[in-house]
Amino acid sequence: MATSGIELRGVGYAVAGKAILTGIDLHLSEARIGIVGRNGSGKTSLLRVMAGLVAPSSGAVRVAGKDPARDRRAMLAQVGILFQNPDHQILFPTVGEELAFGLTQMGQATQDARMSARAILAQEGRAHWEGAATHTLSQGQRQYLCLLAVLAMEPATLLLDEPFAALDLPSQAQLRRRLAGLPQQIITISHDPDAVAGCDRVIWLESGRVAMDGTAGPVLGAFTAEMARIGGLDADADLAS
């Protein structure tokens, strides 16, 4: 699936006067991109800015030539987001309703959306899920449902926020297989180098700035070495006295 990518020009983002992102200049066009950084580095804020969930405090973001924060409806066909915790994403009591919701947002009539949801589940070998209560699904199953709901809208780009962090190993393997076969551009943010080791490009975010940007091997090597160095320091070395 073709995509013109995501452009960020001089992007900054601040909350209550505190800078979270500063001077982000990126053109994200590769098929598989990883964004790494330790907790608090600004990874999730960057994802939210790219998706248009929040507007940048400075600079500009363009997705397929449009401002994602100003044209949320256009973004439905451009950007899909899979959050770390599926419970922050699931809105409806049954699987069928959850899948149908995004399709109605795309303009399908309610009955047509229900039929499409049924067809998606059948294609996935999960027709029996349709009437199941979403709260009865396992963590991995809820994450898979969220992915199916996003894919139903056929976005050009998927933004994944720590997609494997809360899953057990079998669920991780299942999700990796499903993602590997997708035609969409996929941008994965993680603090775990293994989660993005197979990406075409990796960006290391540190304190809200791009610390390094390039192919996976060199970037992850430098990131891992720096995290090991920091781990060897006193835990409170960076706290004000």
Secondary structure, 3 states (H helix, E strand, C coil): CCCCCEEEEEEEEEECCEEEEEEEEEEECCCEEEEECCCCCCHHHHHHHHHCCCCCCEEEEEECCECCCCCHHHHCCCEEEECCCHHHCCCCCEHHHHHHHHHHHCCCCHHHHHHHHHHHHHHCCCHHHCCCEHHHCCHHHHHHHHHHHHHHCCCCEEEEECCCCCCCHHHHHHHHHHHHCCCCEEEEEECCHHHHCCCCEEEEEECCEEEEEECHHHHHHHHHHHHHHHHCCCCCCCCCC
